[in-house]
Amino acid sequence: MIIVAATDFSTRSHRALRQAGLLARSRRAELHLVHVVDEDQPADLVRMEEREAQRVLVEQIGSMPELHDARCYPTVVKGHPFDGILRAAAAVGQISS
């Protein structure tokens, strides 16, 4: 089983990641944490936001007890949030099949 959980690093997203982690652990599923960076800004800013988002995702994986012992994979994509989440989910389905 594969679970994809998107985050915008808000408090609400933080709670959703915790729930996704509990579900992934109980089902022994892969958990792909996805954050989308808006690419409609200067390229340097996009690259900086991508690096920072990757760092935060890795930090969340290490600091949330609900994500311990879960197979977590941080993913940062560029684009519009809805489209980026769908593309990330489709890529995970193709890679893991």
C-alpha positions as CSV (number, residue, x, y, z in Angstrom):
1,M,0.0,0.0,0.0
2,I,1.1,3.5,-0.8
3,I,-0.1,6.6,1.0
4,V,0.5,10.2,-0.3
5,A,0.1,13.0,2.1
6,A,0.5,16.6,1.0
7,T,1.6,19.4,3.3
8,D,1.8,23.2,3.2
9,F,3.6,23.1,6.6
10,S,0.5,24.6,8.4
11,T,-0.8,23.3,11.7
12,R,-3.6,21.5,10.0
13,S,-1.2,19.8,7.6
14,H,1.0,18.8,10.6
15,R,-2.0,17.0,12.2
16,A,-2.8,15.3,8.8
17,L,0.8,14.1,8.5
18,R,0.6,12.6,12.0
19,Q,-2.6,10.7,11.0
20,A,-1.0,9.6,7.8
21,G,2.0,8.3,9.7
22,L,-0.2,6.3,12.1
23,L,-2.1,4.8,9.2
24,A,1.1,4.0,7.3
25,R,2.6,2.3,10.3
26,S,-0.5,0.2,11.0
27,R,-0.8,-0.9,7.4
28,R,3.0,-1.2,6.8
29,A,2.6,1.2,3.9
30,E,4.9,3.5,2.2
31,L,4.3,7.2,3.1
32,H,5.2,9.8,0.6
33,L,5.2,13.3,2.0
34,V,4.6,15.9,-0.7
35,H,5.1,19.7,-0.7
36,V,4.5,21.8,-3.7
37,V,6.6,25.0,-4.4
38,D,4.9,27.6,-6.5
39,E,7.0,28.0,-9.6
40,D,5.5,31.3,-10.5
41,Q,8.3,33.3,-9.0
42,P,12.0,34.0,-9.7
43,A,14.0,30.8,-10.3
44,D,16.5,31.6,-7.5
45,L,13.6,31.8,-5.1
46,V,12.0,28.6,-6.3
47,R,15.4,26.7,-5.8
48,M,15.7,28.2,-2.3
49,E,12.2,27.2,-1.4
50,E,12.7,23.7,-2.8
51,R,15.8,23.2,-0.6
52,E,14.1,24.6,2.4
53,A,11.0,22.4,1.9
54,Q,13.1,19.3,1.5
55,R,14.9,20.2,4.8
56,V,11.6,20.7,6.6
57,L,10.1,17.5,5.3
58,V,13.2,15.5,6.5
59,E,13.1,17.3,9.8
60,Q,9.4,16.4,10.3
61,I,10.1,12.8,9.5
62,G,12.7,12.7,12.2
63,S,10.8,14.6,14.8
64,M,7.3,13.2,14.6
65,P,6.8,10.1,16.7
66,E,4.0,9.0,14.4
67,L,6.4,8.8,11.5
68,H,9.0,6.7,13.3
69,D,9.1,3.2,12.0
70,A,7.2,4.2,8.9
71,R,8.7,4.1,5.5
72,C,8.7,7.8,4.7
73,Y,9.8,9.5,1.5
74,P,9.9,13.3,1.3
75,T,9.1,14.8,-2.1
76,V,9.2,18.4,-3.3
77,V,7.7,19.3,-6.6
78,K,7.2,22.6,-8.5
79,G,3.9,23.9,-9.8
80,H,0.4,24.7,-8.8
81,P,-0.5,22.8,-5.6
82,F,-3.4,20.7,-6.9
83,D,-1.6,19.8,-10.1
84,G,1.7,19.1,-8.2
85,I,0.1,16.8,-5.8
86,L,-1.6,14.8,-8.5
87,R,1.7,14.6,-10.5
88,A,3.6,13.4,-7.4
89,A,0.9,10.8,-6.6
90,A,1.0,9.5,-10.2
91,A,4.8,9.3,-10.1
92,V,4.8,7.4,-6.9
93,G,2.3,4.9,-8.4
94,Q,4.5,4.4,-11.5
95,I,7.7,4.0,-9.5
96,S,6.3,1.6,-6.9
97,S,4.4,-0.6,-9.3
